[in-house]
Amino acid sequence: MNYKIRKAGLEDLERTSELFNLYRVFYRQADDYEKCKKFIQERLNNEQSHIFLVYAGDQAVGFVQLYKLYHYIKLEKQWLLSDLFVHPDYRGKGLSVALIDRSKQWCNETGACGLMLETEKTNDVGNKLYPRCGFEHDGLHNYYYWWN
């Protein structure tokens, strides 16, 4: 499949927001395009995340969103691969792998030590995809959340 990947900017806000909304719906969240649009716009305006869009022809059909973190052992910057989504009509064509590869390239471009991510235990596709892309499962740590 012919595709291209490029970094998203405010000119991509509408399509990025549409894809982000679909991604959230996939994770059983309410359909709320306007809230998604505001969220993405704030991330882009404040340079709080970096989003790469994958295009099939002239249509953006997937994205990856990265947030900067710092690794406590390596004492270096790393990126959190927070969100990865490909529209259902374009799955199974290697676009997720291409977005992950672009994220790895971003690590090299920014001098980061690597990527980390988490996914639901029930995400069978992701739990097969990530090891295929060179990610190692960290069975030594438990992840806990506190929500305000």
Secondary structure, 3 states (H helix, E strand, C coil): CCCEEEECCHHHHHHHHHHHHHHHHHCCCCCCHHHHHHHHHHHHHCCCCEEEEEEECCEEEEEEEEEEEEECCCCEEEEEEEEEEECHHHCCCCHHHHHHHHHHHHHHHHCCCCEECCCCCCCHHHHHHHHHCCCCCCCCCCCCCCCC
